[in-house]
Amino acid sequence: MGNRYVFNAKNFESIKIPKIEEKRGKNWIDFGSNNLYPQLLLELYNNSAMHHTAIEAITDGVIGKGIKTWGDTPVNKYDETLNDILEKIVIDYEIFGGYSLNVIWSRDERI
């Protein structure tokens, strides 16, 4: 007789996509009923090993070897490189589906 294999299946609960609706008298649209959907996504990233690993794998795939030309040169007052900023952008994009940058142009020639 051959080997017997036993598989145990887990029923993973999926997160519910928030209902986004415009409400009369507000100048903004809530992100879910309690407006905490972004915090839920961040909580999943921080507390779910599977979710965290998936985000990290995607981030590594997108970043690759980084930006070759100026990737290791500090570009801001925090001494972050373009590679550091690219990593933050990719992680935010994968967790939240978007990102934003606050670019402050300067005459300072750092690059």
ZIPECOR-V769866 format. One line per field, one symbol per residue. ss: DSSP state (H for helix, E for strand, L for the rest). phi: phi as a letter, one per 20 degrees, with the letter a starting at -180 (. if undefined). A space follows every 10 residues. Layout:
BEGIN
ss: ???
phi: ???
END
This chain:
BEGIN
ss: LLLLLLLLLL LLLLLLLLLL LLLLLLLLLL LLLLLLHHHH HHHHHHHLHH HHHHHHHHHH HHHLLLLLLL LLLELLLLLL EHHHHHHHHH HHHHHHLLLL LLLLLLLLLL L
phi: .efddddddd efeefeffed bfdfndebdf enfdmdgfff fffffeddff ffffffffgf fffleneffd fdefcbfele effffgffff fffffdnabb cdedfcefee d
END
